[in-house]
């Protein structure tokens, strides 16, 4: 039996150890070596990728930094230029008819400017004017009436507490009275419009009246087929001021159902108008539809002539003045553009008159006609069709501009004056309130322009206002804003769709802004920019540099043309050729 030496087996090499040394270890080292190489390659690739990524990111950040810095420097430069530019750049260009963004312009002048730029602390203890809000409304309009009242109370009357007057051609019901009295802490009065003031005169033939009104409907004249609308316009034009609740006030502020105000009015407009000798104020001026009142201006001109009315300087706001010449031969010059054009026509007539009166004409004299442009112009014009003017009367035409009377702040006495009352009676006698659709807005506007100096009119640019689809909302005044402080007014939470997403609050102030805490509706174009012809003309007439167009002295131009002709004859120059030096 073989003996096994345990010591030798411990000290010796076992079969597993031999396998491990001869086979496993070399294989393990080989695998580990390959693994390290693979990991190294991958780490090396990641390293290179990371280096490339950070390199690109650094370049991107550097380019971005340079770009932002460049844009910032450009912005500072533009801002610096704007801050140093002359004030005239901010004013409208009255020499051009091209549209411009009036909402960004400074429209103030010495004759008319905002009573307050931005906000002031309302003086709730100051004396009040003898004034009231006046609204013509029906019982069925109670919700729209309350909506208008809430807007007015929130933005103005909570601090000034002026009374409300409601008028109707029917008795107000209890529901209407209760609803409006709950909406204000101010005094509320209700008045009934007498039938004789609301209805057309009894001597107007009903059949004829209906035919005129139906005819306007057939011609698609806006509201032309609505007799109630004709009655309303007539009432506001002539009898509104006769109502005892209006007549007893020195001032009124007309308000309509379903209107909105967008800015806080922190001063008393009645008191400010008294201080500055203003008589009539508006916030929107637009063009009237021509076919609603085609004969209104001619009827007004007839009234002016028959009553020897001397129109005031505000007349240029509503009257388009064509170039006019004064003199014995003025009838020969009905159409000319400017002084140079008129001068050419005068010289042509003077030269032609000399040629026709000259005795013993020669062929040379007759041949001069061929080359004499002024003479040939006369023959060409004699064959032209005369221009047609819809409303032209004595070189003037109604430009259709009117103040939107659903918002107006005015002195009551101007419409109670004899001149205005006579004017209304004259319009009434013509039948225009039913034969055509004369609105109270053009009637008021033409009358105010006829009776008042331009400096007695005021544009309430700082009052944001909207009625129907038209509205005006000014920019807020930079550096002139104050925090809103309620005077006990309990505001209801009525968020619009956009304020739910964008939040609510006053708009950011902007250059040439005049408003106080205005919050203008979004996605609504500013009326100053959309319909600017009438406003631009108003601002032009009230600008510091404006001078009303004056008629040209025709006799003076004729004398100059005659002397020019005599010089040519004395020098022996041909009459048919103009000297460039002259």
C-alpha positions as CSV (number, residue, x, y, z in Angstrom):
1,X,0.0,0.0,0.0
2,X,1.5,3.4,-1.1
3,X,1.9,6.0,1.6
4,X,0.9,9.6,0.8
5,X,2.9,12.4,2.3
6,X,0.6,15.1,3.2
7,X,3.3,17.7,3.6
8,X,4.6,17.1,0.2
9,X,1.1,17.5,-1.3
10,X,0.7,20.8,0.5
11,X,4.0,22.1,-0.6
12,X,3.7,20.8,-4.1
13,X,1.5,21.9,-7.0
14,X,-2.0,20.7,-7.4
15,X,-3.6,19.9,-10.7
16,X,-5.9,23.0,-10.4
17,X,-3.0,25.2,-9.7
18,X,-1.2,23.9,-12.7
19,X,-4.4,24.6,-14.8
20,X,-4.7,28.1,-13.4
21,X,-1.1,28.9,-14.1
22,X,-0.8,27.4,-17.5
23,X,-4.2,28.2,-19.0
24,X,-6.5,30.4,-16.9
25,X,-4.1,33.2,-15.9
26,X,-2.8,33.9,-19.4
27,X,-6.3,33.8,-20.8
28,X,-7.5,36.2,-18.0
29,X,-4.6,38.6,-18.6
30,X,-5.3,38.6,-22.3
31,X,-9.1,39.3,-21.8
32,X,-8.3,42.0,-19.2
33,X,-5.8,43.6,-21.6
34,X,-8.4,43.6,-24.4
35,X,-11.0,45.0,-22.0
36,X,-8.7,47.8,-20.9
37,X,-7.9,48.6,-24.5
38,X,-11.6,48.7,-25.4
39,X,-12.5,50.8,-22.4
40,X,-9.6,53.1,-23.2
41,X,-10.7,53.5,-26.8
42,X,-14.2,54.3,-25.7
43,X,-13.1,56.7,-23.0
44,X,-10.8,58.4,-25.5
45,X,-13.7,58.8,-27.9
46,X,-15.9,60.2,-25.2
47,X,-13.1,62.5,-24.2
48,X,-12.8,63.8,-27.8
49,X,-16.5,64.2,-28.1
50,X,-16.7,66.1,-24.8
51,X,-13.9,68.3,-25.9
52,X,-15.7,69.0,-29.2
53,X,-19.0,69.7,-27.5
54,X,-17.6,72.1,-25.0
55,X,-15.6,73.8,-27.8
56,X,-18.8,74.3,-29.8
57,X,-20.7,75.5,-26.8
58,X,-18.0,78.0,-25.9
59,X,-18.1,79.3,-29.5
60,X,-21.9,79.5,-29.4
61,X,-21.9,81.4,-26.1
62,X,-19.2,83.8,-27.4
63,X,-21.1,84.5,-30.6
64,X,-24.3,85.0,-28.5
65,X,-22.6,87.3,-26.1
66,X,-21.2,89.4,-28.9
67,X,-24.6,89.5,-30.7
68,X,-26.5,90.5,-27.6
69,X,-23.9,93.2,-26.8
70,X,-24.1,94.5,-30.3
71,X,-27.9,94.7,-30.2
72,X,-27.8,96.3,-26.8
73,X,-25.4,99.0,-28.1
74,X,-27.6,99.6,-31.1
75,X,-30.6,100.0,-28.8
76,X,-28.7,102.5,-26.6
77,X,-27.7,104.5,-29.7
78,X,-31.3,104.6,-31.0
79,X,-32.5,105.6,-27.6
80,X,-29.9,108.3,-27.4
81,X,-30.8,109.7,-30.8
82,X,-34.5,109.7,-29.9
83,X,-33.8,111.5,-26.6
84,X,-31.8,114.2,-28.5
85,X,-34.1,114.6,-31.5
86,X,-36.0,117.8,-31.9
87,X,-39.5,118.1,-30.5
88,X,-40.9,118.7,-34.0
89,X,-40.3,115.1,-34.9
90,X,-43.0,114.1,-32.5
91,X,-45.6,116.2,-34.2
92,X,-47.9,115.2,-37.1
93,X,-46.8,116.2,-40.6
94,X,-49.6,118.5,-41.8
95,X,-48.0,118.9,-45.2
96,X,-48.7,115.3,-46.2
97,X,-51.8,113.3,-46.5
98,X,-50.0,110.0,-45.9
99,X,-51.2,108.0,-42.9
100,X,-49.0,108.2,-39.9
101,X,-49.2,106.8,-36.4
102,X,-50.9,109.7,-34.6
103,X,-51.2,107.7,-31.3
104,X,-47.4,108.0,-30.9
105,X,-47.4,111.8,-31.6
106,X,-47.6,114.9,-29.5
107,X,-50.9,116.5,-30.4
108,X,-50.8,119.4,-27.9
109,X,-50.7,123.1,-28.7
110,X,-51.0,126.3,-26.9
111,X,-54.7,126.4,-27.9
112,X,-55.5,122.9,-26.7
113,X,-53.7,120.3,-24.5
114,X,-54.6,117.7,-21.9
115,X,-55.8,119.2,-18.6
116,X,-53.7,116.6,-16.8
117,X,-50.9,114.5,-18.3
118,X,-51.1,111.2,-16.3
119,X,-52.6,110.9,-12.8
120,X,-53.2,113.3,-9.9
121,X,-54.6,112.6,-6.5
122,X,-58.4,113.2,-6.8
123,X,-59.6,116.2,-4.8
124,X,-62.7,114.7,-3.3
125,X,-63.4,117.7,-1.1
126,X,-63.2,120.4,-3.9
127,X,-66.3,122.3,-5.0
128,X,-68.3,120.8,-7.8
129,X,-69.7,122.3,-11.0
130,X,-73.4,122.5,-11.7
131,X,-73.3,119.5,-13.9
132,X,-74.7,116.0,-14.4
133,X,-74.4,112.9,-16.5
134,X,-77.4,112.6,-19.0
135,X,-78.5,109.4,-20.6
136,X,-81.4,108.7,-22.9
137,X,-82.5,105.1,-22.4
138,X,-85.4,102.6,-22.5
139,X,-86.5,100.2,-19.8
140,X,-85.3,97.3,-21.9
141,X,-81.8,98.7,-21.9
142,X,-81.3,98.4,-18.1
143,X,-78.4,96.0,-18.2
144,X,-76.5,98.1,-20.8
145,X,-77.2,101.2,-18.7
146,X,-75.9,99.6,-15.5
147,X,-72.8,98.4,-17.4
148,X,-72.0,102.0,-18.5
149,X,-72.7,103.3,-15.0
150,X,-70.3,100.8,-13.4
151,X,-67.5,101.8,-15.8
152,X,-68.1,105.5,-15.2
153,X,-68.3,105.1,-11.4
154,X,-65.1,102.9,-11.3
155,X,-63.0,105.3,-13.5
156,X,-64.3,108.7,-12.4
157,X,-67.4,109.3,-10.4
158,X,-66.5,107.4,-7.2
159,X,-64.3,110.4,-6.5
160,X,-66.5,113.2,-7.7
161,X,-70.1,112.0,-7.1
162,X,-71.9,113.9,-9.9
163,X,-75.6,113.2,-10.3
164,X,-77.2,111.0,-13.0
165,X,-80.2,112.1,-15.2
166,X,-82.1,109.5,-17.1
167,X,-84.6,110.5,-19.9
168,X,-87.2,108.4,-21.7
169,X,-90.2,109.0,-23.9
170,X,-92.0,106.5,-21.6
171,X,-92.2,106.2,-17.9
172,X,-89.3,104.3,-16.3
173,X,-90.4,101.2,-14.5
174,X,-89.5,100.2,-10.9
175,X,-87.0,97.6,-12.1
176,X,-85.0,100.2,-14.0
177,X,-85.1,102.7,-11.2
178,X,-84.0,100.2,-8.6
179,X,-81.1,98.9,-10.7
180,X,-79.5,102.2,-11.5
181,X,-79.9,103.6,-8.0
182,X,-78.0,100.5,-6.6
183,X,-75.1,101.3,-9.0
184,X,-74.2,104.7,-7.7
185,X,-74.0,106.7,-4.5
186,X,-74.8,109.9,-6.4
187,X,-78.2,111.5,-6.8
188,X,-80.3,110.0,-9.6
189,X,-83.2,111.8,-11.4
190,X,-85.7,110.4,-13.9
191,X,-87.3,112.6,-16.6
192,X,-90.1,112.0,-19.2
193,X,-89.7,113.4,-22.7
194,X,-92.9,115.2,-23.7
195,X,-94.6,113.8,-26.9
196,X,-94.3,117.1,-28.7
197,X,-90.5,117.1,-28.2
198,X,-90.1,113.4,-29.2
199,X,-92.4,113.2,-32.2
200,X,-92.3,115.1,-35.5
201,X,-94.4,118.3,-35.7
202,X,-98.1,117.6,-36.3
203,X,-98.1,119.6,-39.5
204,X,-95.8,117.0,-41.2
205,X,-97.8,114.8,-43.5
206,X,-97.6,111.2,-42.1
207,X,-97.8,109.6,-45.5
208,X,-95.0,111.8,-46.9
209,X,-92.9,111.1,-43.8
210,X,-93.3,107.3,-44.1
211,X,-92.4,107.4,-47.8
212,X,-89.2,109.4,-47.1
213,X,-88.1,107.1,-44.4
214,X,-89.0,103.9,-46.3
215,X,-87.0,105.3,-49.3
216,X,-83.9,105.6,-47.2
217,X,-84.3,101.9,-46.2
218,X,-84.5,101.0,-49.9
219,X,-81.2,102.8,-50.5
220,X,-79.6,101.0,-47.6
221,X,-78.9,104.1,-45.6
222,X,-77.7,103.1,-42.1
223,X,-80.7,103.4,-39.7
224,X,-82.5,105.3,-42.4
225,X,-85.6,103.1,-42.3
226,X,-86.0,103.4,-38.5
227,X,-88.4,106.2,-37.6
228,X,-87.4,106.0,-33.9
229,X,-83.8,106.7,-34.8
230,X,-84.8,109.8,-36.8
231,X,-86.8,111.0,-33.7
232,X,-83.8,110.4,-31.4
233,X,-81.5,112.4,-33.6
234,X,-84.0,115.2,-33.9
235,X,-84.6,115.2,-30.1
236,X,-80.8,115.4,-29.3
237,X,-80.4,118.1,-32.0
238,X,-83.1,120.5,-30.7
239,X,-85.0,119.5,-27.6
240,X,-82.5,117.7,-25.4
241,X,-81.4,121.0,-23.8
242,X,-85.0,122.2,-23.2
243,X,-85.7,119.4,-20.7
244,X,-85.9,120.9,-17.2
245,X,-83.5,118.4,-15.8
246,X,-80.9,119.4,-18.4
247,X,-81.7,123.1,-18.6
248,X,-81.1,123.7,-14.9
249,X,-77.5,122.5,-15.3
250,X,-74.5,124.6,-16.6
251,X,-72.8,121.5,-17.9
252,X,-73.7,118.0,-19.0
253,X,-71.8,114.9,-19.9
254,X,-73.7,112.7,-22.3
255,X,-73.4,108.9,-21.7
256,X,-74.9,106.1,-23.7
257,X,-75.9,102.6,-22.7
258,X,-73.2,99.9,-23.2
259,X,-70.1,102.1,-23.2
260,X,-66.7,101.4,-21.6
261,X,-64.0,103.6,-20.1
262,X,-60.4,102.4,-20.0
263,X,-58.5,105.1,-18.1
264,X,-58.9,106.7,-14.7
265,X,-60.0,110.3,-14.8
266,X,-58.6,111.9,-11.6
267,X,-59.5,115.5,-12.2
268,X,-62.9,117.3,-12.6
269,X,-63.4,118.0,-16.4
270,X,-66.2,120.5,-15.8
271,X,-64.1,122.6,-13.4
272,X,-61.1,122.4,-15.8
273,X,-63.2,123.5,-18.7
274,X,-64.5,126.4,-16.8
275,X,-60.9,127.4,-15.8
276,X,-59.7,127.3,-19.4
277,X,-62.7,128.9,-21.1
278,X,-63.6,125.7,-22.9
279,X,-67.2,125.1,-24.1
280,X,-67.3,121.8,-25.9
281,X,-65.3,118.6,-25.4
282,X,-65.1,115.3,-27.3
283,X,-63.0,112.1,-27.4
284,X,-63.8,110.7,-30.9
285,X,-64.0,112.5,-34.3
286,X,-64.8,110.6,-37.5
287,X,-66.3,111.0,-40.9
288,X,-70.1,110.9,-41.4
289,X,-71.6,108.7,-44.1
290,X,-72.3,111.1,-47.0
291,X,-75.8,109.9,-48.0
292,X,-77.1,110.3,-44.5
293,X,-77.0,114.1,-44.8
294,X,-76.3,115.2,-48.4
295,X,-78.0,118.5,-48.0
296,X,-77.1,119.5,-44.4
297,X,-74.2,121.7,-45.3
298,X,-76.0,123.5,-48.1
299,X,-78.9,124.2,-45.8
300,X,-76.5,125.4,-43.1
301,X,-74.8,127.8,-45.6
302,X,-78.2,129.1,-46.6
303,X,-79.0,129.8,-42.9
304,X,-75.6,131.6,-42.5
305,X,-76.3,133.8,-45.5
306,X,-79.9,134.6,-44.6
307,X,-78.9,135.5,-41.0
308,X,-75.6,137.2,-41.8
309,X,-73.8,134.8,-39.5
310,X,-70.0,135.4,-39.2
311,X,-68.6,132.0,-38.8
312,X,-65.9,131.6,-36.1
313,X,-62.4,130.1,-36.4
314,X,-63.5,126.6,-35.5
315,X,-65.3,126.6,-38.9
316,X,-62.1,125.3,-40.6
317,X,-62.5,122.1,-38.6
318,X,-65.5,121.0,-40.6
319,X,-65.2,123.0,-43.8
320,X,-62.9,122.0,-46.7
321,X,-61.8,125.3,-48.2
322,X,-61.0,125.4,-51.9
323,X,-58.6,128.1,-53.2
324,X,-60.6,131.2,-53.7
325,X,-60.0,134.5,-55.6
326,X,-61.6,137.8,-54.9
327,X,-62.1,140.4,-57.6
328,X,-64.3,141.5,-60.5
329,X,-63.2,138.6,-62.7
330,X,-63.2,135.9,-60.0
331,X,-65.9,134.0,-61.9
332,X,-63.2,133.2,-64.5
333,X,-61.1,131.3,-62.0
334,X,-63.2,128.6,-60.5
335,X,-60.5,125.8,-60.5
336,X,-56.9,126.3,-59.5
337,X,-54.5,124.6,-57.2
338,X,-52.2,127.2,-55.7
339,X,-51.0,130.7,-56.2
340,X,-48.6,129.7,-59.0
341,X,-51.3,128.0,-60.9
342,X,-53.6,131.0,-60.5
343,X,-50.9,133.4,-61.6
344,X,-50.4,131.3,-64.8
345,X,-54.1,131.5,-65.6
346,X,-54.2,135.2,-64.9
347,X,-51.3,135.9,-67.2
348,X,-52.8,133.7,-69.9
349,X,-56.1,135.6,-69.8
350,X,-54.3,139.0,-69.8
351,X,-52.2,138.1,-72.7
352,X,-55.1,136.6,-74.6
353,X,-57.1,139.8,-74.0
354,X,-54.3,141.9,-75.4
355,X,-54.0,139.7,-78.4
356,X,-57.8,139.8,-79.1
357,X,-57.9,143.6,-78.7
358,X,-54.8,144.3,-80.8
359,X,-55.6,145.9,-84.1
360,X,-53.7,145.0,-87.3
361,X,-52.6,141.6,-86.1
362,X,-49.8,140.0,-88.1
363,X,-49.1,136.3,-88.8
364,X,-46.3,136.6,-86.3
365,X,-48.8,137.5,-83.6
366,X,-51.1,134.6,-84.5
367,X,-48.2,132.1,-84.8
368,X,-47.2,133.0,-81.2
369,X,-50.4,131.2,-80.0
370,X,-48.9,127.8,-81.2
371,X,-45.9,128.1,-78.9
372,X,-47.6,130.0,-76.0
373,X,-48.5,127.3,-73.5
374,X,-50.7,129.6,-71.3
375,X,-52.9,130.4,-74.3
376,X,-53.3,126.8,-75.5
377,X,-54.1,125.9,-71.9
378,X,-57.2,128.1,-72.1
379,X,-58.4,126.4,-75.2
380,X,-57.8,123.0,-73.7
381,X,-59.7,123.9,-70.5
382,X,-62.6,125.2,-72.5
383,X,-63.2,121.7,-73.8
384,X,-62.8,119.9,-70.4
385,X,-65.7,118.7,-68.4
386,X,-66.0,120.8,-65.2
387,X,-65.2,119.0,-61.9
388,X,-68.2,117.9,-59.9
389,X,-68.5,118.6,-56.2
390,X,-71.0,116.9,-54.0
391,X,-71.4,119.7,-51.5
392,X,-69.4,122.7,-52.7
393,X,-70.9,126.1,-51.9
394,X,-69.0,129.3,-52.1
395,X,-65.6,127.5,-52.5
396,X,-66.3,125.4,-49.4
397,X,-67.4,121.8,-48.9
398,X,-68.4,119.8,-45.8
399,X,-65.5,117.4,-45.1
400,X,-68.0,115.1,-43.3
401,X,-66.0,115.3,-40.0
402,X,-68.1,115.3,-36.8
403,X,-67.6,114.8,-33.1
404,X,-69.1,111.6,-31.9
405,X,-71.9,112.9,-29.7
406,X,-72.5,109.7,-27.7
407,X,-69.6,111.2,-25.7
408,X,-69.7,114.9,-25.3
409,X,-69.0,117.3,-22.4
410,X,-70.5,120.7,-23.1
411,X,-71.8,123.9,-21.7
412,X,-75.6,123.9,-21.9
413,X,-75.9,127.5,-22.7
414,X,-74.3,127.1,-26.2
415,X,-77.3,125.1,-27.3
416,X,-79.8,127.3,-25.5
417,X,-78.5,130.4,-27.3
418,X,-80.7,132.2,-29.8
419,X,-78.3,131.5,-32.6
420,X,-78.5,127.7,-32.1
421,X,-82.2,127.7,-31.5
422,X,-82.8,129.6,-34.7
423,X,-80.4,127.2,-36.5
424,X,-82.4,124.2,-35.3
425,X,-85.7,125.7,-36.3
426,X,-84.3,126.4,-39.8
427,X,-83.1,122.8,-40.1
428,X,-86.5,121.6,-38.9
429,X,-88.3,123.7,-41.5
430,X,-86.3,122.0,-44.3
431,X,-87.6,118.6,-43.3
432,X,-84.1,117.1,-43.3
433,X,-84.6,115.2,-40.1
434,X,-87.0,112.8,-41.9
435,X,-86.3,113.4,-45.6
436,X,-82.7,112.5,-44.9
437,X,-81.1,110.9,-41.9
438,X,-79.5,114.0,-40.3
439,X,-77.7,112.8,-37.1
440,X,-77.3,115.0,-34.0
441,X,-73.5,114.5,-34.3
442,X,-73.0,116.4,-37.6
443,X,-75.7,119.0,-36.5
444,X,-73.9,119.7,-33.2
445,X,-70.5,119.7,-34.9
446,X,-71.4,122.1,-37.6
447,X,-73.2,124.4,-35.1
448,X,-70.2,124.4,-32.7
449,X,-67.8,125.1,-35.5
450,X,-70.0,127.9,-36.8
451,X,-70.4,129.6,-33.3
452,X,-67.2,129.0,-31.4
453,X,-63.5,130.0,-31.7
454,X,-61.4,127.0,-32.2
455,X,-59.6,127.4,-28.8
456,X,-62.9,126.8,-27.0
457,X,-63.0,123.2,-28.2
458,X,-61.2,120.5,-26.3
459,X,-60.0,117.0,-27.3
460,X,-60.2,114.7,-24.2
461,X,-57.3,112.6,-25.5
462,X,-56.6,111.2,-22.0
463,X,-60.1,109.6,-21.7
464,X,-60.2,106.0,-23.0
465,X,-63.6,105.3,-24.4
466,X,-65.4,102.7,-26.5
467,X,-69.0,102.6,-27.9
468,X,-70.1,99.9,-30.3
469,X,-67.1,99.0,-32.5
470,X,-65.2,102.2,-32.2
471,X,-63.0,103.2,-29.4
472,X,-60.0,105.4,-28.4
473,X,-57.5,104.4,-25.7
474,X,-54.4,106.5,-25.1
475,X,-50.9,105.5,-24.0
476,X,-50.1,106.0,-20.4
477,X,-47.9,109.0,-19.5
478,X,-44.3,108.1,-18.5
479,X,-43.4,109.1,-15.0
480,X,-46.9,110.4,-14.2
481,X,-48.6,107.3,-12.9
482,X,-49.9,106.8,-9.3
483,X,-51.3,103.7,-7.6
484,X,-55.0,103.2,-7.7
485,X,-56.9,104.0,-4.5
486,X,-60.6,103.3,-4.2
487,X,-62.9,105.8,-2.6
488,X,-65.3,103.1,-1.3
489,X,-66.1,101.7,-4.7
490,X,-66.8,98.0,-4.6
491,X,-65.4,96.6,-7.8
492,X,-66.9,93.4,-9.2
493,X,-64.6,90.7,-10.6
494,X,-65.3,90.7,-14.3
495,X,-62.2,89.3,-16.0
496,X,-62.0,89.5,-19.8
497,X,-60.7,86.5,-21.7
498,X,-57.3,88.0,-22.3
499,X,-56.8,89.2,-18.7
500,X,-57.4,85.6,-17.5
501,X,-54.3,84.6,-19.4
502,X,-52.2,87.7,-19.5
503,X,-53.2,89.2,-16.2
504,X,-54.8,92.7,-15.7
505,X,-53.4,96.0,-14.8
506,X,-52.5,99.4,-16.4
507,X,-50.5,99.3,-19.7
508,X,-46.9,100.2,-19.7
509,X,-46.3,104.0,-20.2
510,X,-45.0,105.1,-23.6
511,X,-43.6,108.2,-25.2
512,X,-46.1,111.0,-25.7
513,X,-48.6,109.1,-23.5
514,X,-51.2,111.2,-21.6
515,X,-53.3,108.6,-19.9
516,X,-53.7,107.7,-16.3
517,X,-53.8,103.9,-15.5
518,X,-55.2,103.1,-18.9
519,X,-55.8,99.4,-19.6
520,X,-56.5,99.3,-23.3
521,X,-58.3,96.3,-25.0
522,X,-56.0,94.0,-26.9
523,X,-56.3,93.2,-30.6
524,X,-58.1,96.4,-31.2
525,X,-56.5,99.0,-33.4
526,X,-56.3,102.6,-32.0
527,X,-58.8,104.9,-33.7
528,X,-56.2,107.7,-33.8
529,X,-54.3,105.5,-36.3
530,X,-57.2,103.8,-38.1
531,X,-59.4,106.8,-38.8
532,X,-57.2,109.9,-38.6
533,X,-58.3,112.4,-41.3
534,X,-60.7,114.3,-39.0
535,X,-58.5,114.2,-35.9
536,X,-55.5,115.3,-37.9
537,X,-57.4,118.2,-39.4
538,X,-58.6,119.2,-35.9
539,X,-55.1,119.1,-34.5
540,X,-53.9,121.1,-37.6
541,X,-56.5,123.9,-37.1
542,X,-55.6,124.2,-33.4
543,X,-51.8,124.0,-34.0
544,X,-49.7,127.0,-33.1
545,X,-48.6,127.6,-36.7
546,X,-52.0,127.3,-38.4
547,X,-53.4,130.2,-40.5
548,X,-56.8,130.0,-42.1
549,X,-56.6,130.1,-45.9
550,X,-57.4,133.6,-47.2
551,X,-58.8,134.5,-50.7
552,X,-56.2,135.6,-53.3
553,X,-56.3,139.3,-54.4
554,X,-57.1,138.8,-58.1
555,X,-56.9,142.5,-59.0
556,X,-53.3,142.5,-57.7
557,X,-52.3,139.5,-59.8
558,X,-53.9,141.1,-62.8
559,X,-51.9,144.3,-62.3
560,X,-48.7,142.2,-62.1
561,X,-49.6,140.3,-65.2
562,X,-50.3,143.5,-67.1
563,X,-47.0,145.1,-66.1
564,X,-45.2,141.9,-67.2
565,X,-46.9,142.1,-70.5
566,X,-46.0,145.8,-70.9
567,X,-42.3,145.0,-70.2
568,X,-42.2,142.4,-72.8
569,X,-43.8,144.7,-75.4
570,X,-41.3,147.5,-74.5
571,X,-38.4,145.1,-74.9
572,X,-39.7,143.7,-78.1
573,X,-39.9,140.2,-76.7
574,X,-42.4,137.8,-78.1
575,X,-45.6,137.5,-76.1
576,X,-45.8,133.9,-76.9
577,X,-42.7,132.9,-75.0
578,X,-42.0,133.2,-71.3
579,X,-38.7,134.4,-70.1
580,X,-37.2,132.0,-67.6
581,X,-35.9,134.9,-65.6
582,X,-39.5,136.0,-65.0
